Amino acid sequence: MTQTTSVWLVVALALLAANLPFISNRLLAVFPLAGPKMLAVRLGEMVFWYFVVGGIGLFLEQRAGQIAPQGWEFYAITATLFITFAFPGFVYRYLFKHR
């Protein structure tokens, strides 16, 4: 896998994982819940998926070569990007009228 392909794979996974808590009514898209999922649970899932996608990105970076050291700026930017990726799912869940 080339480096460009792995970068686009991580971006696509981040886009999917950021919207997954808002699209699925199951906990982590696997476990059914008795009642509706609250916003706090959805945000907790977003944090979980952020770390999962980050781990996949770290694994792909390690396979490509040496892992570059990251400062707090990197994590602030990637978290902000992940939240931005989640916007379509948030709009679908909370701002569209469902019949």
Buried (B, 14 or more C-beta within 10 A) or exposed (E): EEEEEBBEBBBEBBBBBBBBBBEBBEBBEEEEEEEEBEEEBBEBBBEBBBEBBBEBBBEBBEEEEEEEEEEEEEEEEBBEBBBEBBEBBBEEBEEEEEE
